[in-house]
């Protein structure tokens, strides 16, 4: 699974703990639903740090698409909400 962080690049997160990834994603979704911009940015920062810290950077010459897109860390609440689906940035596994 490849996640694009806007303005930073793509990261392969196939080998990360999916439950932890989902927890960070859910935290962002909850903060946005509550309209709490500070909490949303904090949660987005934690999601960003997890993806960058545990994912593998995808080479710049990779021609495939990203499975999911996460906004840049200092995105506004409106920017974050615009990219959310009904299940966060990353749909919950079936």
Rosetta constraint file for C-alpha pairs under 8 A:
AtomPair CA 1 CA 12 HARMONIC 5.77 0.50
AtomPair CA 1 CA 13 HARMONIC 5.60 0.50
AtomPair CA 1 CA 14 HARMONIC 5.04 0.50
AtomPair CA 1 CA 66 HARMONIC 7.78 0.50
AtomPair CA 1 CA 67 HARMONIC 6.12 0.50
AtomPair CA 2 CA 10 HARMONIC 6.43 0.50
AtomPair CA 2 CA 11 HARMONIC 5.50 0.50
AtomPair CA 2 CA 12 HARMONIC 4.49 0.50
AtomPair CA 2 CA 13 HARMONIC 6.04 0.50
AtomPair CA 2 CA 14 HARMONIC 7.42 0.50
AtomPair CA 2 CA 65 HARMONIC 7.86 0.50
AtomPair CA 2 CA 66 HARMONIC 5.08 0.50
AtomPair CA 2 CA 67 HARMONIC 5.24 0.50
AtomPair CA 2 CA 68 HARMONIC 6.66 0.50
AtomPair CA 3 CA 10 HARMONIC 5.54 0.50
AtomPair CA 3 CA 11 HARMONIC 5.31 0.50
AtomPair CA 3 CA 12 HARMONIC 6.48 0.50
AtomPair CA 3 CA 13 HARMONIC 7.10 0.50
AtomPair CA 3 CA 51 HARMONIC 7.93 0.50
AtomPair CA 3 CA 66 HARMONIC 5.57 0.50
AtomPair CA 3 CA 67 HARMONIC 5.90 0.50
AtomPair CA 3 CA 68 HARMONIC 4.86 0.50
AtomPair CA 3 CA 69 HARMONIC 5.70 0.50
AtomPair CA 3 CA 70 HARMONIC 7.10 0.50
AtomPair CA 4 CA 8 HARMONIC 7.59 0.50
AtomPair CA 4 CA 9 HARMONIC 5.58 0.50
AtomPair CA 4 CA 10 HARMONIC 4.20 0.50
AtomPair CA 4 CA 11 HARMONIC 6.34 0.50
AtomPair CA 4 CA 66 HARMONIC 5.80 0.50
AtomPair CA 4 CA 67 HARMONIC 7.79 0.50
AtomPair CA 4 CA 68 HARMONIC 6.24 0.50
AtomPair CA 4 CA 69 HARMONIC 4.76 0.50
AtomPair CA 4 CA 70 HARMONIC 6.11 0.50
AtomPair CA 5 CA 9 HARMONIC 5.61 0.50
AtomPair CA 5 CA 10 HARMONIC 6.23 0.50
AtomPair CA 5 CA 11 HARMONIC 7.90 0.50
AtomPair CA 5 CA 48 HARMONIC 7.58 0.50
AtomPair CA 5 CA 69 HARMONIC 5.98 0.50
AtomPair CA 5 CA 70 HARMONIC 4.86 0.50
AtomPair CA 5 CA 71 HARMONIC 5.85 0.50
AtomPair CA 5 CA 72 HARMONIC 6.12 0.50
AtomPair CA 6 CA 69 HARMONIC 7.00 0.50
AtomPair CA 6 CA 70 HARMONIC 6.26 0.50
AtomPair CA 6 CA 71 HARMONIC 5.13 0.50
AtomPair CA 6 CA 72 HARMONIC 5.08 0.50
AtomPair CA 7 CA 72 HARMONIC 6.35 0.50
AtomPair CA 8 CA 72 HARMONIC 7.74 0.50
AtomPair CA 9 CA 57 HARMONIC 7.56 0.50
AtomPair CA 9 CA 58 HARMONIC 7.56 0.50
AtomPair CA 9 CA 60 HARMONIC 7.99 0.50
AtomPair CA 10 CA 57 HARMONIC 6.02 0.50
AtomPair CA 10 CA 58 HARMONIC 5.37 0.50
AtomPair CA 10 CA 66 HARMONIC 7.09 0.50
AtomPair CA 11 CA 51 HARMONIC 6.96 0.50
AtomPair CA 11 CA 52 HARMONIC 6.98 0.50
AtomPair CA 11 CA 55 HARMONIC 5.32 0.50
AtomPair CA 11 CA 56 HARMONIC 5.22 0.50
AtomPair CA 11 CA 57 HARMONIC 4.46 0.50
AtomPair CA 11 CA 58 HARMONIC 5.29 0.50
AtomPair CA 12 CA 55 HARMONIC 5.22 0.50
AtomPair CA 12 CA 56 HARMONIC 4.98 0.50
AtomPair CA 12 CA 57 HARMONIC 6.28 0.50
AtomPair CA 12 CA 58 HARMONIC 6.24 0.50
AtomPair CA 13 CA 51 HARMONIC 6.92 0.50
AtomPair CA 13 CA 54 HARMONIC 7.16 0.50
AtomPair CA 13 CA 55 HARMONIC 4.56 0.50
AtomPair CA 13 CA 56 HARMONIC 6.62 0.50
AtomPair CA 14 CA 55 HARMONIC 7.72 0.50
AtomPair CA 15 CA 55 HARMONIC 7.50 0.50
AtomPair CA 16 CA 21 HARMONIC 7.51 0.50
AtomPair CA 16 CA 54 HARMONIC 6.35 0.50
AtomPair CA 16 CA 55 HARMONIC 6.78 0.50
AtomPair CA 17 CA 21 HARMONIC 6.41 0.50
AtomPair CA 18 CA 22 HARMONIC 6.02 0.50
AtomPair CA 19 CA 23 HARMONIC 6.19 0.50
AtomPair CA 20 CA 24 HARMONIC 6.46 0.50
AtomPair CA 21 CA 25 HARMONIC 6.28 0.50
AtomPair CA 21 CA 47 HARMONIC 7.19 0.50
AtomPair CA 21 CA 50 HARMONIC 7.37 0.50
AtomPair CA 21 CA 51 HARMONIC 7.79 0.50
AtomPair CA 22 CA 26 HARMONIC 5.91 0.50
AtomPair CA 22 CA 90 HARMONIC 7.20 0.50
AtomPair CA 22 CA 92 HARMONIC 6.87 0.50
AtomPair CA 23 CA 27 HARMONIC 6.16 0.50
AtomPair CA 24 CA 28 HARMONIC 6.56 0.50
AtomPair CA 24 CA 43 HARMONIC 6.53 0.50
AtomPair CA 24 CA 44 HARMONIC 7.62 0.50
AtomPair CA 24 CA 46 HARMONIC 6.63 0.50
AtomPair CA 24 CA 47 HARMONIC 5.10 0.50
AtomPair CA 25 CA 29 HARMONIC 6.43 0.50
AtomPair CA 25 CA 43 HARMONIC 7.84 0.50
AtomPair CA 25 CA 44 HARMONIC 7.77 0.50
AtomPair CA 25 CA 47 HARMONIC 6.43 0.50
AtomPair CA 25 CA 88 HARMONIC 5.93 0.50
AtomPair CA 25 CA 89 HARMONIC 6.50 0.50
AtomPair CA 25 CA 90 HARMONIC 6.74 0.50
AtomPair CA 26 CA 30 HARMONIC 6.10 0.50
AtomPair CA 26 CA 87 HARMONIC 7.89 0.50
AtomPair CA 26 CA 88 HARMONIC 6.25 0.50
AtomPair CA 27 CA 31 HARMONIC 6.25 0.50
AtomPair CA 27 CA 40 HARMONIC 7.65 0.50
AtomPair CA 27 CA 43 HARMONIC 5.76 0.50
AtomPair CA 28 CA 32 HARMONIC 6.22 0.50
AtomPair CA 28 CA 39 HARMONIC 7.68 0.50
AtomPair CA 28 CA 40 HARMONIC 5.21 0.50
AtomPair CA 28 CA 41 HARMONIC 7.74 0.50
AtomPair CA 28 CA 43 HARMONIC 5.02 0.50
AtomPair CA 28 CA 44 HARMONIC 5.76 0.50
AtomPair CA 28 CA 88 HARMONIC 7.40 0.50
AtomPair CA 29 CA 33 HARMONIC 6.17 0.50
AtomPair CA 29 CA 40 HARMONIC 7.69 0.50
AtomPair CA 29 CA 84 HARMONIC 7.35 0.50
AtomPair CA 29 CA 87 HARMONIC 7.74 0.50
AtomPair CA 29 CA 88 HARMONIC 5.37 0.50
AtomPair CA 30 CA 34 HARMONIC 6.22 0.50
AtomPair CA 30 CA 40 HARMONIC 7.98 0.50
AtomPair CA 31 CA 35 HARMONIC 6.19 0.50
AtomPair CA 31 CA 36 HARMONIC 5.37 0.50
AtomPair CA 31 CA 37 HARMONIC 7.17 0.50
AtomPair CA 31 CA 39 HARMONIC 5.57 0.50
AtomPair CA 31 CA 40 HARMONIC 4.80 0.50
AtomPair CA 31 CA 43 HARMONIC 7.66 0.50
AtomPair CA 32 CA 36 HARMONIC 6.08 0.50
AtomPair CA 32 CA 37 HARMONIC 6.97 0.50
AtomPair CA 32 CA 40 HARMONIC 5.77 0.50
AtomPair CA 32 CA 77 HARMONIC 6.71 0.50
AtomPair CA 32 CA 80 HARMONIC 7.57 0.50
AtomPair CA 32 CA 81 HARMONIC 6.37 0.50
AtomPair CA 35 CA 77 HARMONIC 7.52 0.50
AtomPair CA 36 CA 40 HARMONIC 6.05 0.50
AtomPair CA 36 CA 77 HARMONIC 7.83 0.50
AtomPair CA 37 CA 41 HARMONIC 6.08 0.50
AtomPair CA 37 CA 76 HARMONIC 7.23 0.50
AtomPair CA 37 CA 77 HARMONIC 5.29 0.50
AtomPair CA 38 CA 42 HARMONIC 6.17 0.50
AtomPair CA 39 CA 43 HARMONIC 5.99 0.50
AtomPair CA 40 CA 44 HARMONIC 5.93 0.50
AtomPair CA 40 CA 77 HARMONIC 6.88 0.50
AtomPair CA 41 CA 45 HARMONIC 5.98 0.50
AtomPair CA 41 CA 73 HARMONIC 6.90 0.50
AtomPair CA 41 CA 74 HARMONIC 6.78 0.50
AtomPair CA 41 CA 75 HARMONIC 7.37 0.50
AtomPair CA 41 CA 76 HARMONIC 7.76 0.50
AtomPair CA 41 CA 77 HARMONIC 7.64 0.50
AtomPair CA 42 CA 46 HARMONIC 6.34 0.50
AtomPair CA 43 CA 47 HARMONIC 6.21 0.50
AtomPair CA 44 CA 48 HARMONIC 6.01 0.50
AtomPair CA 44 CA 73 HARMONIC 6.26 0.50
AtomPair CA 45 CA 49 HARMONIC 6.07 0.50
AtomPair CA 45 CA 73 HARMONIC 5.64 0.50
AtomPair CA 46 CA 50 HARMONIC 6.15 0.50
AtomPair CA 47 CA 51 HARMONIC 6.22 0.50
AtomPair CA 48 CA 52 HARMONIC 6.07 0.50
AtomPair CA 48 CA 73 HARMONIC 6.95 0.50
AtomPair CA 49 CA 53 HARMONIC 5.64 0.50
AtomPair CA 50 CA 54 HARMONIC 5.74 0.50
AtomPair CA 50 CA 55 HARMONIC 7.62 0.50
AtomPair CA 51 CA 55 HARMONIC 5.11 0.50
AtomPair CA 52 CA 56 HARMONIC 7.49 0.50
AtomPair CA 52 CA 57 HARMONIC 7.70 0.50
AtomPair CA 58 CA 62 HARMONIC 6.76 0.50
AtomPair CA 68 CA 89 HARMONIC 6.48 0.50
AtomPair CA 68 CA 90 HARMONIC 6.33 0.50
AtomPair CA 69 CA 83 HARMONIC 7.56 0.50
AtomPair CA 69 CA 89 HARMONIC 6.73 0.50
AtomPair CA 70 CA 83 HARMONIC 7.37 0.50
AtomPair CA 70 CA 89 HARMONIC 6.45 0.50
AtomPair CA 71 CA 75 HARMONIC 6.33 0.50
AtomPair CA 71 CA 79 HARMONIC 7.36 0.50
AtomPair CA 71 CA 80 HARMONIC 6.30 0.50
AtomPair CA 71 CA 83 HARMONIC 7.38 0.50
AtomPair CA 75 CA 79 HARMONIC 5.73 0.50
AtomPair CA 75 CA 80 HARMONIC 6.26 0.50
AtomPair CA 76 CA 80 HARMONIC 6.25 0.50
AtomPair CA 77 CA 81 HARMONIC 6.07 0.50
AtomPair CA 78 CA 82 HARMONIC 6.09 0.50
AtomPair CA 79 CA 83 HARMONIC 6.79 0.50
AtomPair CA 80 CA 84 HARMONIC 6.56 0.50
AtomPair CA 83 CA 89 HARMONIC 6.90 0.50
AtomPair CA 84 CA 88 HARMONIC 5.03 0.50
AtomPair CA 84 CA 89 HARMONIC 5.16 0.50
AtomPair CA 85 CA 89 HARMONIC 6.08 0.50
AtomPair CA 85 CA 91 HARMONIC 7.87 0.50
AtomPair CA 87 CA 91 HARMONIC 4.95 0.50
AtomPair CA 87 CA 92 HARMONIC 6.46 0.50
